[in-house]
Amino acid sequence: MKNILIFTKLTVKEALSRKIFMFFSGVSVFILVLFAIIFLSTDLEQMLPLLSMSKAGNVNLVYELVKAIKLFIVTPLFGIGLFLSVFSVASFIPNMLEKGSIELLLSNPVSRAQIIWGKFFGGVLVVFFNLAFLIFGLWALIGLKFAVWEPSLLYSILTITFTFAVLYGLIILVGIITQSSILAMMLTYLIFLIISPVLNARDKLALLINNDFVNKIIDVLYYIFPKTSELADITVTTATGGTITDFQPVVTSFLFMILTLYISIIIFSKKDF
Amino acid sequence: MISVEIKNLSKVFESRFGRTKVQALNNVSLNVRSGTIYGLLGPNGAGKTTLIKILLGSVYPTSGSARILNEDIANYKIRAKIGYLPENHKFPPFLTGEGVLRLFAELKGVNGKDINNKIDELLDLVGMLKWKKVKVKKYSKGMMQRLGLAQALVNNPQLIFLDEPTDGIDPIGRKEIRDILINLKNEGKTVFLNSHLLSEVELVCDRIAMLDKGNLIREGTVEDLTTSKQIYSLKLEKELSPGLLNAEIFHTGDATYQIKVNDTAELNSIIDVIRAHGINIISLNPKKTSLEDSFISIIEDSNKLTQKK
């Protein structure tokens, strides 16, 4: 456990030294300042001309407005946040596996599995903190402005971090096999941006293809690949106060993550460096 | 006591689909006694680094076994008692010199309270104390090497593996490193040294192993490997009469000769003839060669043998 913690700490330090994470944090600060200025310079009375009509009506309108703001925040944040996060962690494993670096790490009393877990938790932790900083800040600004302290927006910290963790498992696996950050990134973006949305629309595809065998394959692929598209829907639903009705995308994506990490550890443990 | 015990160790590297096979080590067996400096020599591609990597767990052997400090190399926990400086090592560039030592001290399980003192002590030892707070990405090759040596000693190891420790270091720095190695030996630690600088190996090592194409071709003390058993330097009281000796003999100076013999019996018969003619022998010494000459000669002999096969 101690060794995992050391590698987690090292990965966090590595991430913090990267310009991309500085950029990430800079953008977060910029967004928070922007929202603060917008909220300070706008009058709620002007935004809601119907506010004076009835108290009950006001509450609903405020909630609707807050919901719209949350939707406006979470939808791009899921895509852009994950895109930047994948980009910034893709080189963690290839860098570690460089000649002269990996021999040093392996000459310590640590198991190879501990190194992988440390790298994994480190990457996830950094993304979690970045997201938490931005989303908690936005949640606090919304609360101060609209006096709505309902925590649903905060759930998106967990759902986006979870989606990142699923993709990060794949990045680690590809990184270990190919030692290429570019390939790891390309494959992850392919799944995140193309395969998952396409497979999510498998019902519509089935109507178009009209071939049982192909449709079965698509079904199998759907259950194998991580469901980033559905996780995006879940993020938006929970952030705007809705509840998750189907946990299947979460469970199968979690299993995908465990499987990629397990295979990564097996391959890493058998490899000569 | 034996610190490193290697038995019939072999390693074959295979390409991804097994189309190409490279025998990096072939049935290598050797023992390293505790409290000695053991040198590993060989031309490029001889298998030296592979051997060290197997002992330290970054490469798996194809066959054979090895134990370090009486533990099988598969037990990774034994590495808490080992220090290692790989060739062309890379430290995380975002860490300072102090950060690097702290990281490896933590990984080696050094007690938290002792780390700060140990870091200063080691950085001072390798002459890097004033660079403690500077990020390693700004270090020169020589500075990286010095920090690497400090890193290898951070856990006060019983056994230290050093792969080209003086690479990129100036002559004064090399002398300092040699002194550190000798001090380590005096403290009872075992040093396993892999170096291309044969003059350095000759100065510090107690025993040497020579590898070539994955085979262990010679092993012994520096004395064993640099002393010729066939060529002797002979100093007499007076000059020999021409044709007195029926042997390969060369006049090298004032009543001084170099004799080449096939065995000690031939050497003794030559001595008998000289003494029979009433000539006093002032000195008779086996010819010493530099380690470099011995190394080249042994490798050439090995190559000839391989070609004959």
Contacts between the chains, C-beta under 8 A, distances in Angstrom:
chain1	res1	chain2	res2	distance
A	3	B	107	6.9
A	6	B	103	7.2
A	6	B	106	5.2
A	6	B	107	5.9
A	10	B	92	6.8
A	10	B	103	6.4
A	13	B	92	7.5
A	13	B	94	6.2
A	13	B	95	7.1
A	13	B	99	7.9
A	14	B	92	6.4
A	14	B	94	6.0
A	16	B	94	7.9
A	17	B	93	7.9
A	17	B	94	3.4
A	98	B	90	6.0
A	99	B	88	6.9
A	99	B	90	7.8
A	100	B	86	6.1
A	100	B	87	7.5
A	100	B	88	4.6
A	100	B	89	4.7
A	100	B	90	4.0
A	101	B	89	7.5
A	101	B	90	4.3
A	101	B	91	7.7
A	101	B	92	7.8
A	102	B	58	6.6
A	103	B	53	6.3
A	103	B	56	7.1
A	103	B	58	4.7
A	103	B	84	7.6
A	103	B	86	4.4
A	103	B	89	7.4
A	104	B	84	7.1
A	104	B	86	5.9
A	104	B	89	5.6
A	104	B	90	7.6
A	104	B	91	7.5
A	104	B	104	7.7
A	104	B	151	7.7
A	105	B	107	7.8
A	106	B	56	6.8
A	106	B	57	5.3
A	106	B	58	4.3
A	107	B	56	4.4
A	107	B	57	6.9
A	107	B	58	7.1
A	107	B	79	5.8
A	107	B	82	6.9
A	107	B	84	4.0
A	107	B	86	7.5
A	107	B	161	7.8
A	108	B	79	5.7
A	108	B	80	7.9
A	108	B	104	7.0
A	108	B	107	4.1
A	108	B	108	6.0
A	109	B	76	5.7
A	109	B	77	4.8
A	109	B	78	7.3
A	109	B	79	4.5
A	109	B	80	4.2
A	109	B	107	7.3
A	109	B	108	6.7
A	109	B	109	6.4
A	110	B	76	6.8
A	110	B	107	6.2
A	111	B	76	6.0
A	270	B	60	7.5
A	272	B	13	7.2
A	272	B	53	7.8
A	272	B	58	7.1
A	272	B	59	4.4
A	272	B	60	6.0
A	273	B	53	7.4
A	273	B	58	4.4
A	273	B	59	6.8
